Amino acid sequence: MVLLPTDRMDSLFSPRCVWVNGPIIVGAGPSGLAVAACLREQGVPYVILERADCIASLWQKRTYDRLKLHLPKQFCELPRMPFPDHYPEYPTRRQFIDYLEDYAAKFEIKPEFNSTVLSARYDETSGLWRVITSAPGNGDMEYIGRWLVVATGENAEGVVPDIPGLEGFDGKVTHVSDYKSGEAYRGKSVLVVGCGNSGMEVSLDLSDYGARPAMVVRDAVHVLPREVLGKSTFELAVLLMRWLPLWIVDKIMILLAWLVLGDLAKLGLRRPTGAGPLEFKETYGRTPVLDYGALARIRAGDIAVVPAVKRFAKGSQVELADGRVLNFDAVILATGYRSNVPQWLQGNDFFNKDGYPKTAFPHGWKGQSGLYAVGFTRRGLSGASADAVRIAKDLGNVWREETKPTKRAGACHRRCISVVF
């Protein structure tokens, strides 16, 4: 038996260690890219860690083919780079991915791909963040630095609801993150669980391909027309918010929806009582649905609206809340996404149990001990961009102060690879 020196044994079983000059950014989606670009403008180095093998993996790998930006392009631009002039008002999924790739190239953003963050914690003794990652075939790595930027966003993990009997359903069950198009569902009866923007659009797509979708509407939902008299509804709301209080703008939005879309209760779509669409999103984080044509299909009978699922019975049967038992060939779960921050960020109370900053927008971008958050505003890309600019400006000021010649960076207590990114 050969005995190894203690320090050598420790190096065998401990992660390799990398000192990061600048912030450690977790996530290379639009939010992470925006922060990286703004940091470059401030002259601040960084490392950006991404669990997938590409930037914006949600858009590249977990979105359906027909998806377009739901808001006009001017509300979806990242800092310092507008969309190309030839792009349409609502860019397609492919166009948005191309835009993000061009953005990364322009600002020379080169993430560390296939780096899944296992844990991140702040070491009170050294005053440093320690982020441990795992990479296939490359083992664990520990990144150590003064600042941590959480940019994994609101849509890191798909939500799969706990519905009795779902695991025993005979047909194919797919989360919307794995759905591409209705081509594979031609002629089939499909239960779409969820009536948000994804549920509506997937139901419309299934109908286009000759499937027979039934959309589950469990709760009340605000549905707005995408445009009113050729003007984006969202753009109109933003304009009105400059002059009017939120509650008045909400009443205007509801009135316009009723004039353009009619009484949706007749279609099985109840509006929430009390809170209007903007207040509802502000309070509960639920985005109003923008109609892209699904309502016309519902009226035509091509898309059925059904109440909540009580349970999945034997075989392909589904029992609904109203007592009906229907048969379906497949199920698509358009049940949304959630933050995964609680799974890996340790010993910190800046985020709540659902993985959102406890402090509401616009003050939820900065925590204590060099912790920052971007992409958790529930205001889409415009909110993420605004926070990215704030973070980079703040870090730029701190960086210039912390890196004065009289300052010394904290020491790494393990054998580290010193890297400037």
Buried (B, 14 or more C-beta within 10 A) or exposed (E): EEEEEEEEEEBEEEBBBBBBBBBBBBBBBBBBBBBBBBBBBBEBBBBBBBBBEBBBBBBBEBBBEBBBBBBBBEBBBBBBBEBEEEBEBBBBBEBBBBBBBEBBEEBEBBBBBBBBBBBBBBBEEBEBBBBBBBBEEEEBBBBBBBBBBBBBBBBBBBBEEEBEBBEEBBBEBBBBBEBEBBEEBEEBBBBBBBBBBBBBBBBBBBBBBEBBBBBBBBEBBBBBBBBBEEEBBBBBBBEBEEEBEBEEBBEBBBEBBEEBBEEBEEBBBEBBEEBBBBBBBBEEEBBBBBBBEBBEBBEEEBBBBBBEBBBBBEEBBBBBEEEEEBEBBBBBBBBBBBBBBBBBBEEBEBBEEEBBBEBEBEEBBBBEBBBBBBBBBBBBBBBBBBBBBBBBBBBBEBBEEBBEEEEEBBEBEBEBEEEEB
